[in-house]
Amino acid sequence: MPNLIERLNRAIDVEYDWKNQEVAETLKTPIADRVKKGDTIENVFAEFFPDFNYDGNIVFTKVKIKCEDNRSKFRETSPVILSGHGKFFELDVLEDNDNEMILEVGFGSKSIPQSLNNKNGWQIDAAAVDIRHIVKKSTFILQTDTSKYKLINGIFEGSITPNIPSNQLQAGRKLASNTNLNDTQKEAFAYAYATNNYYLIQGPPGSGKTWLLAHLAHQFAIEGKKVLITAPTHTAINNALQKCSTLSQYQHIIKVGKSNQKEGLNYDGSTARNTPDFRNTAYDNNSRGIVVGATCYSPHTRKLEFMDWDVIIFDEAGQLSIPLAIAAMVKGSKFIFIGDHKQLPPIIAENHTDVVFQKSIFEHLHQFHSGIMLDITYRMNKWINEFPSKQFYNGRLKPDTKNETWLIDIPYNFEKHNEILSADKPEVLFCHYHESNESRSEYEAEIIAEFIEEYFKKEIDPENIAILTPFRAQVRQIKKALAKLNNYSDFKEKLFLDTVERIQGQERDIVIFSLATSDPIKAMQRATFFFNPNRFNVAITRAKKKRIVIGHKNLFLLSSNDIELDKMIANFRDFYESSFKVFEQAETEDLF
């Protein structure tokens, strides 16, 4: 069998070849199909913001685009190509405001003739991003550092398991006893503190894994260690650093990222600082007692490549691919993986011949040593927690006594949809009969707008509500329905409305989950996405006090001759059986 270096290089190539091919194949399809699927926006109006003008040209770093009907999958941070009038620009989405978007130049600036400003006829397509040359710097390090290769290869193969000396474990328990962590969190803290190489902590929804991370990072820092916190997304990194700062008010917490990638970093009194380039700070590799947040490949870029780390903490490790995790690991000597392989997995190419690389780093290592699972949720009441605990955590996840029986504190009498919205029905599955053959449902969007209007009449704060859906097209459809409400401009920035992927790690009092697709054939065509149990788990575990799932009744009738696929679909059938059901009509007979 090839060694780890060869396997990693091949896996990295598979990933980026797949991404590039996916973009290339998409661009070969008719533009009408691309627009319908959300891969292209055509006939866009573009306003280029001039940084300065010279010789009839605009030098710009930002562009505002407008379109009549934005059905695209693009969101903040998406890499895109803006083309038209013989010009071609690679840009990133900075802001997405439905029919208006702000695009940004990634590095430096670009120029365009002034005569092409404020014109229609532009087009936006997805762009391929290939950073394999950066990620492969990690395999070069493995080639040249025998001891590092031995450690990481041993962990990867399962021949090296956590090395936890009893005296260090005792010290970890003593430190944990001085915190307000619960008993399981304290034990997880002690083991992660004590290990000489690595440790896994599984954090189900609402179990306080980020606070535990903050305690660990702060403890390592005050002992003079250099700590790197990394994760698959800037949002997760910012959240971890924010928690670390608010917990400790520690002054040496730095995020490495662009200015538009620091959302949430300074929430609730956090003093963590952001810098685009770590070289511009007062810190270097001789610094002690620092906590730095950066993406997994950043340690191999000029802004951070001169650093190595005493401890690397991987947050949301269940979403992290093996090559990206190892890219960070080669820069450290002790690794703590915090995540949950029962929640969202990484987006990985399906054509890996080396099947190991179809898993996240957390799921792969979990088979060798499972570490500790945090077993108390501080988020969900007992009714919302019951199904995911049984279905995904062997019944081990329990609500804390403080949130076990909490309900929304509002009067029960709604003008419309009282049976669905009532506070004394904490979890509701609403089945309807309206067909839709796309990844969006006008009916579900309109009825969600009615739900929101009813909740606002009861003076529910929009910041306490989230609306989720699997599809970007349905996000836009729901926005259109909400825009018809009189006070839309007052609440649109406060209400969370997005795809499931964007809410992992967050929570709201009330969560409405729109399944959108009603055509069983369409659902089965995208079955591995639509019925993915991890995505479903995330969607139904964001709510604290009230969860409403909306779907066409036919989605709960499906089955498959494919054993693995039917296991995924079975989550829908089991959920149907366990839920409090409300039907659009008087029909309430058993669907099975």
N, C-alpha and C positions, 0 to 999 in steps of 0.2 A: 504493500500500500504506500502511496506517496506520503512524504512527511508533511507536517503541519504547514510549513511554509508554502509548499506546492499546492496544497489543498486550499489554503487561504487565497493565494493569488488567483487560482482558478475560480473560486467562489466570488471574488471581487470582480473579475472579468465577466462572469455570468450576470451579476447584478447590473452592472453598467451597460453591458451589451443589450440586456433585456429592456432596460429603460430607454436606451437610444432607439432600439428597434420599435418599441411601442409607440414612441413619438413619430418615427419615420412612417410606420404603417398607417397611423392615424392621418397623416398629411396626404397619403395617397388616396384616401376615400373622398367621394364627392363632397364639396363644401356644404351642401344642404344637409347631408347626413351628419357632418361634423358639428354644424350649428345646432341641429336637433339633439345631438348627444351631449352638447355642452363643451365640446373640444375646441370650438372656434367662435369668435364674435366677428361678424362682418359689418361693413359700412359704418365704421366707427368715426366719430368726430374727435379730432385730437387737438388739444391746446398745449403747446410746449411752453413751459415757464422759463423765461430767459434768465440765466445767471448773469450774462452780459452779451452784447452784440458786437460783431465785428465783420466788416466787409460783406454786409448783406446776409450774414448767417447768425443764427441763434445758438449760443452755447447753453446747453441745458443739462439738468440732472433729474428733472421731474416732468411728467406729462399728465394732464388730465384728459381722460377719454370719456365720451358720452355715447350711449347707444339706446335705441328705443326699447329693445326687449333683450335683456341680458339673461340668458339661460345657461350660462357657462358654469363649469366646475371650478373656475379660478377663484382663489381666495387670497388673503394677505399672505405674503412671502412666496406665492407661486411664481416660478420663472416663466416668462412669456416672451414671444417674439411679436413686436409691432412692425408691420410691414405695409407698404403702399407707396405709390408715387415714385417707384424706383428706389425706395429706401428700406432699410432693414435694421432693426435695433433689438438687441437682447436686453430685457428689462425684468424687474421684479415688481409684483403687485404690492404696493405700500398700503393702500386703503381700498376697501371694497364697499361701495355704497349703492348697491344694486345697479342702477343704470348709469352711475358715474363711478369711475375708478381712478386712483392715482397710481401711476407707474413710476418706478425709480431706477436710475442707472445704478448697477451694482458697485462699480468702482470707477473713479474718475468722472469724466463728463463726456458728452457727445454733442455734435453740432448738426444743424439742419438749415437749409435756406429759409429765410424769413417768409418767402412766398408760399411755403408749404404749411405755415402755421394756421391754425383755426380752419381746417378743412376736413370734409368728410372723405370717405373712400379708403380709410385705413382698416386694417384687419389684425386681429389678435389670435395667435395660436400658442399652444404649449411649446415650451423650449426644453431641450434635453440638457441636463447638467451632468457633466462627467468629471468627477474629482478622484478618479481611481489613482492618479499619480500621487495624490496626497495620502490616501489610505494605504497605498503600498509602501510608503516609507516605514510603516510598522513592520512589514515582513523583512525589509532590509536590516532593521535593528535586530530582529530575531536571528537573521543569518550571521550577524557579527558578534552577538552577545550570547555565548553558550549557556551561561547560568540563567539568563532570562528566558531563553528558549526552553530549558529544562523545566523551569517553574511553570510557565504558561502551557507548555505541551502536557505536562503532568496533570494540571488542573483540567485541561480540555479533555484528556483521555480518561479522567477519573482515577488515575493511579495516585494522585496527590489529593487528599481530602483535608478539611480544615484541621490545622495544627493548633490546639488550644491548651496551653500549659495550665495546670490546676491553680498555680499561684496567681497567674494573670486573670483567670476566670474569677477567682476570689476577689481580686482587686476591682474587677469590673462590677461585680455584684455589690461591693461596698459603695462604689461611686453611684450606681443605679439606685441604691436605697435612699440617696439624698435628693432624688428627683420626684416629681409627681406623676411619673409614668405608672401604668397599671402593671400587674404582676408579670404578664406575658411580655409586655414591652420591656420591662426591667431585665428579664432573662435574655431577651434578644439583644438588648444593649450590652449586657455582660459578655455574651459570646462574641459579638462583633468587635467589641473593645479588645477582647483577649486574644483573638486569633492572630497567628503569625503570618497567615497567607490569605485566606479568603473565608467569607461566610455569606449565607443566603438568609434573607428575611422576607417572607411572603406577607404582603399587606393587602388583604381583601378590602372592599369598598368601605371607607369611613373608619378604618381601624387605626388611624393616627400614625401612619408610617412616615409621613413627612416631618412630624414633630419628633419622632424617634431619630430620624436622620439628623435633624437640627441639634439634638442633644449630643449625638455622636460627633458631629463635625466640630461643635464648640469644644467638647472635651479634648479631642485630638489637637485642636488649635492652641488651647491654653497650655498644653504640654509641649508646645514648640514645634509641632509637626506641620508640614506643608500638605494641605488637603485640597484635592481637586474633586469638585462635584460635577458630574456630567450626566447627561440624559439624552434621549432621542430628540427632544424639542427644546427650544428656548423657553417656552412657557413653563415646562417642568423645572428647568434649571432656575428660572426666576422665582418660582414658587418655593423651591428648596432654600435658596439664599434668603428670600424674604422671611421665611419661618426662622431660619438661623439667626437673622439679625434681630427680629422682634423678641425672640426667646432670650437672647443674651446681651443685646446692644453691643456686641463685639465690634470693634472698629476696623478690623482688617479683613473685610469681606468684599470681594471684587468680582464683578461679572465682566467677561470678555465677550463683546458682541457689538453690533451696530446699534445706533441710537434708536432705531425703530424696532429693535428686538428686546427691549427691556420692559415691556408691559407687565405690570404687577410687581416689579422688583422693589419698588419703594412704597408699597401699600401698607397701611396700618402702622406707620412709624418706623418702617425699615430704613436703615441708613446705609444699606449696601450700595456700593458705587458701580457705575458702568464705565467701561473704557473700550473703545474699538481696538486698541493695541496695548497689550500688557507692557510693552517696552516703554510706554510713556508714563508708567507709574513709578513710584519710588522703590518698587520691589524687584528682586532678582532671585537667582537660584540659591543665593546664600541667606535669603530672608527666612525667618522662622515664624511659626504661628500665624499662618495666613490661610484663608479659605477662598478658593477661586472657583468660579463656575464657568464652564465652557463646553462646547460640543465635543464629541468624541474624536473628531479629526483635527480640531483646533490645535492640539499639542504638536502637530506636525507642520503647522504654518509658522511663518516668520514671527508672528506676534506672540508666540508662546513656545516655540520649539527649544528654547534654551533652558526650559524648566524640566525638572523631574519631581516626582511626588512621593511622599511617605505613605499616604493613604489616598486611594481613589474610591469614591462612593458613587455607585451607579444608581440613579433613581429611575423609576419606570423601566427597570431592566427587562421586564416582560415584553417591552416594545422594541428592544434593542437587538439588532442582528449580531451574529457572532463576529464577523469581520470588523464591524465598527467598535464593538466592545474590546476586541483584542488590540485595535489601533490605539485605544487609550491605555490598555493594560501594560503595554511595553514601556510606558513612561513611569510605572510605579512598581511597588513591591508588595503592597497589601491592598486587597480589594473587598469591598462590601457591596453586595448586590441586593438592592431593595426593589421589589416589584411583585407582580402577580401574573402568572402564566394563565390564569383563568380570565384575565381581562384582555384588552386589545393586543394582538400580536404585531410584530413589525410587518411592514409591506415588503414582501420578499418574492423574488422570481420563482415561478413554479417549476422551472425547467432545470433545477439543480440536479445533476446526476448523483452528487454527494449529498444524500438526503439530510445529513446532520445540519447542513446550512439552511434548511427550511425552517428551523426552529430559532427562537430567541435564545440569547445567552442564558437567560434565567431558566427557561424550560430545559435546555440542554444540561445545565449543571444540576438542576433539581433531581434528575434521575440518579445522580451519584450521591448527593447529600442534600436532603430537603431543608435543612436548617430549621427555622422556627416560623410557624404561622401565627400572626396576630389574630386573636379570636374574639375580640369585642369590637362591635361597630358603634361609633358615636353619632352615626348619621341616621340610619333607618329606624322607624318604629317596627314593632314586632310583626305587623301585617305585611309591610313592604319587604322586610328582611326574610320572611319565611320561605318563599320560593327560591331565591338565589342561594340561601344558606343550604337548603336541602339539595338543590340541583348542582351546585358548583363547589360546595365546601363541606360535603358529607355531614351537614347539619351542625357543624362545629362553630359557625359564626353566630354569636348571640348579641342582641342589642344591650347596651348599657341601661341600667335602671332609670337613668335620667331621661332617655329618649324612648324607652320601651313602649309607652302608651300615649305619646304626645300626638295631638291632632291640630289641625288648623283652627285657630281661635276666631271663628266667624259664625254668624247666624246661619242656620241650615236652609232657610227658605229662599231659593233662587227663583227668579221669574221664569227662566228657561233651564232645561237640563238638570233639574234638581237631583235626580237619581244619580247622575254621573258626577256632579260637582260637590255634592254634600260632603261636609267634613267628616261625618261619621262613617263614610265608606272610604277608607284610606287607600285602597287599591281597586281600580275598576278597569275592566276590559270592555271597551265599547265596540261592538260588532255592527258594521253597516253593510249595505247592499249596492253601493254605487260603483259601477265599473270604471276603470281607468286603465288604459293599455300602455301607459308611460310610467316613468319613475317620478310621477307627481300626480296628486289627486286634488282637483279643485274642490270637491266636496269636503275632504278632510281639512283643507286650508280654511274654507268658509266656516266650518263648524268650530274649528279652533279659535277663529276670530270671535265667534259668539261666546265661547268659553271665557276668553280673555276679557271680553266686555262685561260678562257677569261677575267675574272675580274683581274687576276694577270697581264695579258698583258696590262691592263689599269692602272697598278701600284696601285691597291687597296690594302691597308694594310690588311694582313690576320687577324689582331686583330679586324678589323671592320666587320668581317663576322662570322655568326653562322650558323651551319647546325644542324637541329633538326629532330628527328624521335620518334615515340612512343616506338620503340623496340630496345633493346640492340643489338640484332642480326643484325639489319640494321646499327647500328653504326659501327660495325666491318666490315660489307660489304662495307660501304662507305670508311672506312679507307683503305681497300684493293685497292679500285679503285683510291683513291688519291695517294697511295704509288707508282703508276705507273708514276706519274708526275715527271719530271726531278728534280725539286727543292723541293720535298716533305720534305726532312730533314730540309730545311730552314724555313718552315712555319708550320710544324705539331704541334709544341708547342704553336703557336700563334692563330691558328684557333680554334674556339669553335666548337666541334662536340660531341654531346651527346643526351641523351633522354630529353624529355620535362621537366621532373621532376627536372633536374639539372640546368635549366636556370631561374627558377622563381626568380624574383628580379634583373635580369640582362637584358641587352639590347645590340644591335649591329646595325650598319648602315644598313647592309644587312642581312636578315634572309631567309634561304631556309628550308622549312619544307617538308620532305619526308614521305608520308603516308605509304609507303612500301608494305603493304598488298594489293593485287589486287583481291583476291578471295572473293566474297561476302559472301560465306558460312563461311569462316574463320573469316571474319570481324564480322559476326553475332554471331559466337560462343563466341567471346570475346567482344560483343557489349558494355557492360557496361563500359569496359575499353577503347575500341577503340573510341567509339562515345561520351565519357564523355565530356559534354559541358565545364566543368571547365578546363580540360586539353587542349581542343581545344582553349579556350580563351587565355590561357597562351601562346600557340604556336604561335598564330597569332598576339600577342601584344608585341613581343620582338623587332620587327623591328622599326627603326626610319625613314628610307628613302626608303627602298625597301624590299618588301616581295614577295617571290615566294613559292607557294604551289604546290607540285607535287603529283598527284594521278591518279590511273586508273579511267576512266570515269564511270565504273560501281558502284563505291563507292557512286556516287551522284544520283544513281537511286533507292537506297534502301528505303524500308519502312517496317513497322511492324504492326501486328494486336494488339500488346501490346501497349496500349496508352502511358504509361510512356517511354517505349523504343523508340517509334516513335517520341516523343518530343525531345529526344536526337539526333536521326538521322536527324530530321528536321533542325538542325543547319548546317549540311552538305548541305542539299538541298537549304537552304536559302543562304548559303555562295556561292554556285554555281551560284544562280540567280543574286547575287549582284556583282560578281567578273568580272574583265576583263579576258576573257578566251582565251587561246591559245591551239590549238590542235596539236597533233603530226603530223597528216596528214592534208589534205585539208578539211576534214570533219568538218563542223562547225554547223550542224543542231542542233536545240534545243533537248536536251536529254529527255525532259519531254513531 
